[in-house]
Every structure is written in C-alpha cells, then in structure tokens.
C-alpha cells in the first residue's frame, strides 16, 4: 500500500460540551491537521499530487474551520453564540479532536476527493504539541 501525507495548520476555537474541566469553556487552538491518503500509483508514479491534497482538503479547512469557532449543534450555547457571531460553525458532533478527525475522514474527504481514486485513511488532529487524536479507517 502506498500512502501520502500532508499537514495543514489552522487556528480555530471550540468548546467541548459536557467536559468536566476547563475545556468546557470557550477556547481555541493552533491545530495541525495531518491527512494520510492512499490509492494506486498513477502513470507518473504517485498516489496523488500534493497540490491536489492542498486544493481539496487543506483549502476546505481554510474555508470552513480556520479562524472560526466550532460549536456542537446540540450545545445549549450554539444558538446564543451564532446570534453573536454569524461566522460560528454549528457542527453535528461535539468538537473534540477525535470527532473532528472522524468527521474529516468520513464526511468531508469522500466528497472532496471524489473522482481522484484516492481515499483519506487517517487524520491526525493535533491540538497542542503534546496532544493529538487520530481517526483511522
């Protein structure tokens, strides 16, 4: 199996609804999101050009998550925060690093990589240099 890896850095806020400590407060991270893709080699000898990962996955992050605040649609603060700032992003999951990684692998990547023959098989979401969560197909 061949894999290719590319990362992208974003800044993003969130709140983990139901967290027992300080992560229940509004806060943010300088995230490093790492994408690991797999597929067959093309006629050039690559799985996918790194610029295509940038255009399809990294730029999706830029447009949808970078310098935004993620809030779970079921969080009681979701609607009040959206009323304060229309750029708040309601997501269908509690925005933990684990859930962000799974969402990127299972929901975002299949649409973004459609037609390339490539699959996102792993996503690492680094919240800090010490803390990373991964989702692997």
C-alpha positions in Angstrom: 0.0 0.0 0.0 1.2 3.5 -0.8 0.4 6.5 1.3 1.0 10.2 1.0 0.8 12.6 3.9 0.3 16.3 4.1 -0.5 18.6 7.0 -2.1 21.9 7.3 -2.2 24.4 10.2 -5.3 26.3 11.2 -6.4 28.4 14.2 -9.8 27.5 15.5 -12.0 27.9 18.6 -14.3 25.4 20.2 -15.9 24.3 23.4 -16.3 20.7 24.5 -19.8 20.4 25.8 -20.0 18.3 28.9 -16.3 18.3 29.6 -15.5 18.0 33.3 -12.7 20.6 33.3 -11.6 23.8 31.6 -12.2 22.5 28.0 -15.9 23.2 28.7 -15.0 26.9 28.4 -14.8 28.8 25.1 -11.1 28.5 23.9 -9.1 27.8 20.9 -6.0 26.0 19.5 -3.5 26.3 16.7 -4.3 23.0 15.2 -2.1 20.9 13.0 -4.3 18.6 10.8 -2.5 15.8 9.1 -4.1 13.9 6.2 -2.9 10.4 5.2 -4.2 9.3 1.8 -3.9 6.0 -0.1 -4.5 4.9 -3.6 -2.9 3.2 -6.6 0.0 4.9 -8.4 -0.8 6.9 -11.4 1.2 7.0 -14.7 3.6 9.5 -13.1 4.2 7.1 -10.1 2.3 8.9 -7.4 -0.8 8.4 -5.4 -1.9 12.0 -5.8 -0.1 15.2 -6.3 0.4 17.0 -3.0 -1.1 20.2 -4.5 -4.4 18.3 -5.0 -4.5 17.4 -1.3 -3.9 21.1 -0.6 -6.6 22.2 -3.0 -9.2 19.7 -1.9 -8.6 19.1 1.8 -6.4 21.9 3.1 -8.4 24.6 1.4 -11.6 23.1 2.7 -10.2 23.6 6.2 -9.2 27.2 5.4 -12.7 28.0 4.1 -14.8 26.1 6.7 -12.8 25.9 10.0 -9.8 28.3 10.0 -10.4 31.3 12.3 -13.9 30.1 13.1 -15.5 28.8 16.2 -16.9 25.3 16.2 -19.9 24.5 18.3 -21.9 21.3 18.5 -25.4 21.8 17.2 -26.8 20.3 20.4 -24.8 22.6 22.7 -27.1 24.9 24.6 -24.7 27.8 23.8 -24.9 27.1 20.0 -27.7 29.5 19.1 -26.7 32.3 21.5 -23.1 32.2 20.1 -24.4 32.1 16.5 -26.6 35.2 17.3 -23.4 37.0 18.5 -21.3 35.9 15.5 -22.7 34.5 12.3 -19.3 33.0 11.4 -19.7 30.5 14.3 -19.9 27.0 12.7 -22.5 24.6 14.0 -21.2 21.0 13.6 -23.1 17.7 14.0 -20.7 16.5 16.7 -19.1 17.6 20.0 -15.9 19.2 18.6 -13.3 17.1 20.3 -10.1 16.4 18.4 -11.3 12.8 18.0 -14.6 13.8 16.5 -13.1 16.4 14.2 -10.7 13.7 12.8 -13.5 11.3 12.2 -15.7 13.9 10.5 -12.8 14.8 8.2 -12.3 11.2 7.3 -15.9 10.0 7.0 -17.8 13.1 5.8 -15.5 15.7 4.3 -12.8 13.7 2.5 -15.1 11.4 0.5 -16.8 14.5 -1.1 -13.6 16.5 -1.5 -11.6 13.6 -3.0 -14.4 12.3 -5.3 -13.1 11.4 -8.7 -9.5 11.1 -7.7 -9.4 7.4 -6.8 -7.8 8.4 -3.6 -9.1 7.7 0.0 -8.3 9.5 3.2 -7.5 6.7 5.6 -6.1 8.6 8.5 -6.4 12.0 10.0 -4.5 13.4 13.0 -5.7 16.4 14.8 -3.0 18.0 16.9 -4.4 20.5 19.5 -1.1 21.1 21.1 2.4 19.8 20.5 1.7 17.3 23.3 -1.8 16.2 22.4 -3.0 14.6 19.2 -6.1 12.5 18.4 -6.4 10.3 15.3 -9.1 8.6 13.3 -8.0 5.7 11.1 -10.3 3.8 8.7 
